[in-house]
């Protein structure tokens, strides 16, 4: 799990009726943070300060949330929770918690008026622990994947986590998987593919087992895969940014296609600074951990009405 990196905690807030939620990653004090936003439909907060060359070096929490842009309000609750504990950037007159956040679009699943707000973010912090539930929880509650040929072909997405080690070096990843694309295994086989055959003029995807063909172009989803990578390596902000770039390679390894005009794929990188490590090794482990976390998010998910999970389809789901 991402919490195999010492000091990192994860908390979920889940709305099982509205089918939305949020997830917070709390790193230990002194953690360096960076990030990278890709795709054509991002929804983010405080990501500009993650760029190399900007003033702030440390990150106090990362929020990934459902609710589309409405869900960014959950970051207010995370900030309040941190402020109550005296955590944040010292601006002399106040400590300002640094909480970069990114959203995924889940309004088409469940209740479109149900969105994480400040209390949800606060509750996710209260729930933070080293054990990380996976699947249809937190930011993955209303997540779907494989909507590139239409939302009717969606398969349930979710939250997954994984880690890799090399001697004392640990690299962990957490992913909220809500991709437009299909999810593939290491060998290229499809774990979660569109259940709709592409219509005329559509770009073919890697999926198999299509259910039906559309004569007219179907409504495609608005999606996004959100990733947090954490390591105990000692990295500068510039090298943490390179780690975020590597995390996007992990997204590309597991999602086909990734970084589309309808995705707001975002990767955050956290470095706690406990061990010296070769940058290439850190990045290689990150690619592996991110890809596995994405796959686990789909494999651990539970289906909801109209959107079967991988397990549902494997057991002969009929709709």
C-alpha positions in Angstrom: 0.0 0.0 0.0 1.0 3.6 -0.3 1.1 3.6 3.5 4.1 1.3 3.3 6.0 4.6 3.1 6.5 5.4 6.8 4.4 8.2 8.1 1.9 8.3 5.2 -1.8 7.8 6.2 -4.9 7.5 4.0 -8.5 8.3 4.9 -11.8 7.9 3.0 -15.2 9.5 3.2 -17.8 7.5 1.3 -21.4 8.3 0.4 -22.9 4.9 -0.6 -26.3 6.3 -1.4 -25.2 9.3 -3.5 -22.3 7.2 -4.9 -19.5 9.7 -4.4 -16.7 10.3 -1.9 -13.3 11.6 -1.3 -9.9 10.4 -0.2 -7.1 12.2 1.6 -3.4 11.3 1.8 -1.7 12.7 4.9 2.1 12.7 4.7 4.5 13.2 7.6 5.9 16.7 8.3 8.6 17.9 6.0 7.3 16.1 2.9 8.3 17.6 -0.4 5.5 17.7 -3.0 5.1 18.2 -6.7 2.7 17.2 -9.4 1.7 17.1 -13.1 -1.7 17.6 -14.7 -2.5 16.1 -18.1 -5.5 15.6 -20.3 -8.1 18.0 -21.6 -10.6 18.2 -18.7 -8.8 18.7 -15.4 -10.4 20.0 -12.2 -7.7 21.0 -9.6 -6.8 23.2 -6.7 -3.3 24.4 -5.6 -1.5 22.6 -8.4 0.3 25.6 -9.7 2.4 25.8 -6.5 3.6 22.3 -7.2 5.6 23.4 -10.2 9.4 23.5 -9.9 10.6 27.0 -9.1 7.7 28.0 -7.0 8.1 29.1 -3.3 6.3 26.4 -1.3 8.3 23.1 -1.0 6.3 21.1 1.5 2.8 19.6 1.1 0.6 18.9 4.1 -2.1 16.8 2.4 -3.4 15.6 -1.0 -7.1 15.4 -1.7 -8.6 13.3 -4.5 -12.3 13.6 -4.7 -15.5 12.9 -6.6 -18.2 15.4 -7.3 -16.5 17.1 -10.3 -15.5 20.7 -9.6 -18.1 20.9 -6.8 -15.9 18.3 -4.9 -13.0 20.8 -4.5 -15.0 22.2 -1.6 -13.9 19.1 0.4 -10.4 20.6 0.5 -11.7 23.3 2.9 -12.4 20.6 5.4 -9.0 19.2 5.0 -7.5 22.6 5.6 -9.6 23.2 8.7 -8.5 19.8 10.1 -4.8 20.6 9.6 -5.1 24.2 10.9 -6.6 22.9 14.1 -3.4 20.9 14.6 -1.1 23.8 13.7 0.0 22.3 10.4 0.7 24.5 7.4 3.0 26.9 5.7 4.3 29.6 8.1 3.0 32.9 6.7 3.9 34.6 10.0 0.4 35.8 10.7 -1.1 32.3 10.2 -0.2 28.8 9.2 -1.7 28.0 5.9 -2.2 24.3 5.2 -1.0 23.3 1.7 -3.6 20.9 0.2 -3.4 20.3 -3.5 -6.5 18.6 -4.8 -8.0 17.1 -7.9 -11.4 15.9 -8.9 -13.0 13.2 -11.0 -16.4 13.3 -12.7 -18.9 10.9 -11.1 -22.1 12.9 -11.4 -23.5 10.5 -13.9 -23.5 7.7 -11.4 -25.8 7.8 -8.4 -27.2 11.2 -7.3 -25.8 14.1 -9.3 -26.6 16.5 -6.4 -24.5 14.5 -3.9 -21.0 15.9 -3.7 -18.2 15.9 -1.1 -18.0 19.1 0.9 -16.0 20.5 3.7 -17.4 18.1 6.3 -16.5 15.2 4.0 -12.9 16.3 3.7 -12.7 16.8 7.5 -14.1 13.3 8.1 -11.7 11.7 5.6 -8.8 13.2 7.7 -10.4 11.8 10.9 -10.5 8.4 9.3 -6.9 8.4 8.1 -5.0 5.3 9.0 -2.3 3.0 7.7 -4.8 0.4 6.5 -6.3 1.5 3.1 -9.6 0.0 2.0 -9.8 -0.4 -1.8 -12.5 -0.6 -4.4 -15.7 1.4 -4.4 -14.8 3.6 -1.5 -13.7 7.3 -1.1 -13.0 9.0 -4.4 -13.6 5.7 -6.1 -17.2 5.3 -4.9 -18.8 6.5 -8.1 -15.9 5.9 -10.5 -16.2 4.2 -13.8 -13.9 3.2 -16.6 -14.1 2.2 -20.3 -16.6 4.8 -21.4 -14.7 5.7 -24.6 -17.5 4.1 -26.8 -20.3 5.4 -24.6 -21.3 5.6 -21.0 -23.6 2.6 -21.4 -20.5 0.5 -21.8 -18.9 1.5 -18.5 -17.3 -0.8 -16.0 -17.0 0.1 -12.3 -13.8 1.8 -11.3 -12.5 2.4 -7.8 -9.5 3.1 -5.5 -6.5 0.9 -5.6 -3.1 1.0 -3.9 0.3 -0.7 -4.3 3.9 -0.4 -3.4 7.4 -1.5 -4.6 10.7 -1.8 -2.7 14.4 -1.9 -3.5 16.5 -2.4 -0.3 15.5 0.5 2.0 13.7 2.4 -0.8 9.9 2.3 -0.8 7.6 3.8 -3.4 3.9 3.5 -3.0 0.9 4.6 -5.1 -2.8 5.3 -4.6 -5.1 5.6 -7.7 -8.7 6.7 -8.0 -9.5 5.1 -11.3 -12.2 6.8 -13.4 -10.7 6.5 -16.8 -12.3 7.1 -20.2 -10.0 4.4 -21.5 -10.0 0.7 -20.8 -7.8 -1.0 -18.2 -5.2 -3.4 -19.4 -2.9 -5.9 -17.7 0.9 -6.1 -18.0 0.6 -8.4 -21.1 -1.9 -6.0 -22.8 -4.9 -8.2 -22.1 -8.1 -6.3 -21.1 -9.2 -6.3 -17.5 -12.0 -3.8 -18.0 -13.1 -3.0 -21.5 -16.0 -1.2 -23.0 -19.2 -3.3 -23.2 -20.2 -1.4 -26.4 -18.8 -2.1 -29.8 -17.4 1.1 -31.4 -19.8 2.7 -33.8 -19.1 4.1 -37.3 -16.0 6.4 -37.3 -15.1 5.6 -33.7 -11.5 5.0 -32.7 -11.1 1.3 -31.9 -10.0 0.4 -28.4 -8.3 -2.7 -27.0 -11.4 -4.1 -25.5 -13.1 -7.4 -26.3 -16.5 -8.9 -25.5 -18.5 -6.0 -26.9 -22.2 -6.2 -26.1 -23.8 -4.1 -28.9 -23.1 -1.7 -31.7 -24.3 1.9 -31.9 -25.5 3.2 -35.3 -25.2 6.8 -33.9 -22.2 8.1 -31.9 -23.0 7.5 -28.2 -22.6 9.9 -25.3 -19.1 9.5 -24.0 -18.1 10.0 -20.4 -16.2 12.7 -18.6 -13.5 10.9 -16.7 -10.1 11.2 -15.0 -7.5 9.0 -13.3 -6.0 10.6 -10.1 -2.8 9.2 -8.7 -0.7 10.0 -5.6 2.8 8.6 -5.4 4.8 8.6 -2.2 8.4 7.6 -1.5 10.8 7.7 1.4 13.5 8.9 -1.0 15.2 12.2 -0.4 14.1 14.3 -3.4 14.2 18.0 -4.3 11.1 19.6 -5.6 12.5 19.3 -9.1 13.1 15.6 -8.8 9.7 15.1 -7.2 8.3 16.7 -10.3 10.1 14.1 -12.4 8.6 11.4 -10.2 5.1 12.8 -11.0 6.0 12.6 -14.7 6.9 8.9 -14.2 3.6 8.4 -12.5 1.9 9.4 -15.7 3.9 6.7 -17.5 2.3 4.3 -15.0 -1.1 5.6 -16.0 -0.3 5.1 -19.6 0.8 1.5 -18.9 -2.6 0.5 -17.4 -5.1 2.8 -19.2 -5.7 2.7 -23.0 -6.1 5.4 -24.1 -4.9 7.8 -21.3 -4.7 11.6 -21.1 -7.6 12.2 -23.5 -9.5 15.4 -24.1 -12.2 14.1 -21.7 -9.7 13.1 -18.9 -8.1 15.3 -16.4 -5.4 12.8 -15.4 -3.4 14.2 -12.5 -0.4 12.8 -10.6 0.9 14.0 -7.3 4.3 13.1 -5.9 5.4 13.1 -2.3 8.9 12.6 -1.0 9.4 12.1 2.8 13.2 12.3 2.6 14.4 9.4 4.7 16.8 7.6 2.3 19.1 8.5 -0.5 18.1 6.7 -3.8 18.9 6.6 -7.4 16.3 8.7 -9.3 16.0 6.1 -12.1 15.1 3.4 -9.6 12.6 5.6 -7.8 10.9 6.4 -11.1 10.9 2.7 -12.3 9.3 1.6 -9.1 6.7 4.4 -9.4 5.7 3.3 -12.8 5.1 -0.3 -11.6 3.3 0.8 -8.4 1.0 3.2 -10.2 0.0 0.6 -12.9 -0.7 -2.0 -10.2 -2.7 0.5 -8.1 -4.9 1.3 -11.1 -5.5 -2.4 -11.9 -6.3 -3.1 -8.3 -8.8 -0.2 -8.2 -10.8 -2.0 -10.9 -10.3 -5.5 -9.6 -11.4 -4.5 -6.1 -14.5 -2.4 -7.2 -18.1 -3.4 -6.6 -20.8 -2.9 -9.2 -23.7 -0.5 -8.9 -27.0 -0.5 -10.7 -26.3 -0.3 -14.4 -22.5 -0.4 -14.0 -21.1 -3.9 -13.4 -17.7 -4.5 -11.9 -14.9 -6.7 -13.3 -16.0 -9.4 -10.9 -19.6 -9.1 -12.0 -18.6 -9.6 -15.6 -16.3 -12.5 -14.8 -19.2 -14.3 -13.1 -21.5 -13.9 -16.1 -23.3 -10.5 -15.4 -26.4 -10.2 -17.7 -27.4 -6.6 -17.0 
